[in-house]
Amino acid sequence: MSGLAEIHQLLTAVQAGLTDGRAHAERAKNLLGDARQALVDAQAKADPWLPQQLVMADEGIDHLLTRLAAADDLVSGYQSRL
């Protein structure tokens, strides 16, 4: 296998990993949304109490998704220039 072909293969594997990571992070975000809704429904009031950790986790996953998308863009750009 030539060096260039091996680089393309490795970059494709990285992109697959990024795609898997994004899918897992999006699933986690959906589960956090479900947890939030369960808390709100259980309290059945207009201004429910939500744990700060839930808010922080949601923000953290948003940040992770942004970073994964940026990494995917960088790898795609690098691969297209090869």
Stockholm file with secondary structure:
# STOCKHOLM 1.0

chainA/1-82         MSGLAEIHQLLTAVQAGLTDGRAHAERAKNLLGDARQALVDAQAKADPWLPQQLVMADEGIDHLLTRLAAADDLVSGYQSRL
#=GR chainA/1-82 SS CCHHHHHHHHHHHHHHHHHHHHHHHHHHHHHHHHHHHHHHHHHTSSSCCCCHHHHHHHHHHHHHHHHHHHHHHHHHHHHHHC
#=GC SS_cons        CCHHHHHHHHHHHHHHHHHHHHHHHHHHHHHHHHHHHHHHHHHTSSSCCCCHHHHHHHHHHHHHHHHHHHHHHHHHHHHHHC
//
